[in-house]
Amino acid sequence: MRAGVFAVLVLSCLFAGTGLVKAQEREGTAGQPAPADKVDQEEMRHLIREGLQLLKSGQPRQAIDNDFDKIIAAYEAAYKHGKVQVYSIANPAEALAYMAMAAKDGKHAVALDDTWAYALYFKGYALVEVGDLAGGEAVLQQAQAMAPFNPQIMMERANIHKLRKEWPQAMELYQEAAGFASGFARPGLEADMEAKANHGIAYIDSETGKLDEAEAIYKKCLEKNPQDGYAKNELQYIAEQRAKQARPGR
Amino acid sequence: MPVIDLAPDPLLADALQEGLAALRGGNARLALDGYFNKIIAAYQARYRDIRERLYCARTQAEASRYLQEAAGRQQSVRIVEAGLVQAYAYRAYELMVLNDMSGAVESLERARDLSPGNADILSRLAVLYKARQKVPQALETYQAAVLAASELSPPDRRWEELHDAYHGLGGMFLAMGRLDEAAATYQQCLAALPDDDDANEELAYIRQRQRAQGH
């Protein structure tokens, strides 16, 4: 059976590697001291872990109210009056890229660890879980603004378009995520993110009648990871679709 | 009929997967009425004529435990596959999405009655008790989840279910300000799951709170 496996895989991706990047705050331009202790980092990370447990236990509303909103509020209060562009990074390569972007634009910027971006990301995910696609989309866009190259956030945004059957928008985001997976995914999750982005691309291909293209992608996924259960399942689905199409007098 | 028969019903197993596909980001009402309520009704019809005490088990080990405990009570039992319990769990999730907490609790309590040794069900139920401020029930259910995960969870689920149970219990103690018990819980967690980075982080968090309290 098809999309059930996909739903399970989305959850497993969500919870993979919850050890958050413990990057120090970094200043973006010379002469700007990094603000220290603006939020209680340990408390924020505790809230993220607690929120994730609630999400896993089927409590998305509780996760938002008890945890993710508290984190977001704390960081917003700490940084709202600052004139710096705040980034929230899961990968050290992001810090380099974003600081370079800020320097090019003549902006002051700071790179925090990924807690804030992931609080937004998980809130967005939770809103989608309770059927609030528009709310989820808005929050995920905020998360992406803090982490423009984060492929995990891109894929959750793609998922919303997928749920709405907005195939071109979903495809664009999955392709973008595939491009950023190797350089900007959370360390250790590069292969996982790349696989999931390719799953998304292939899914849209198969939904839009491009079975050959989808099959080719899934086969490449299996070459890289013979244990890729999602790809195996989808290849079976493609075979079933072809069999239906081939049946005379259908 | 055999006392233990864990063979899944293929039609209902497929229906559960379809319901799962409808679950995420879709219409919760549709998932409930179109899938999970119907699946539950189908299972209930299937088991309608069973007169013995009915249990659902994921593994032979779990089934054997129910059989053993029933023998101690001199009670006749029938033990079947866990599809009905899974359907109750998904139903509870959709009811929670629809803000029907009472319905969600009832669904999971039925699941617990059928599978008292299912750590996943116990942890999910404990979360709802905690959300409804039913502290003694939440604590008892999390403690049961820790034991069930240790002894009865399927091998491929054991790490995750132990993690969830220990973190749920530790989180309860933290929320109640019982920092020493919280720390002890996470230390037990690490003894069982030495690679649990989250438990290490929670212990660091507890030490910080204890320092702030002047411990």
Interface residues (C-beta under 8 A of the other chain):
Chain A: M1 R2 A3 G4 V5 F6 A7 V8 V10 T18 G19 E42 E43 R45 H46 R49 E50 Q53 L54 K56 S57 G58 Q59 P60 R61 Q62 V128 E129 V130 G131 L133 N159 I160 L163
Chain B: D14 L16 Q17 E18 G19 L20 A21 L23 R24 G25 G26 N27 A28 A89 A92 Y93 M96 V97 N99 S123 R124 V127 L128 A131 D164 H167 G168 G171 D197 D198 E201 E202 A204 Y205 Q208
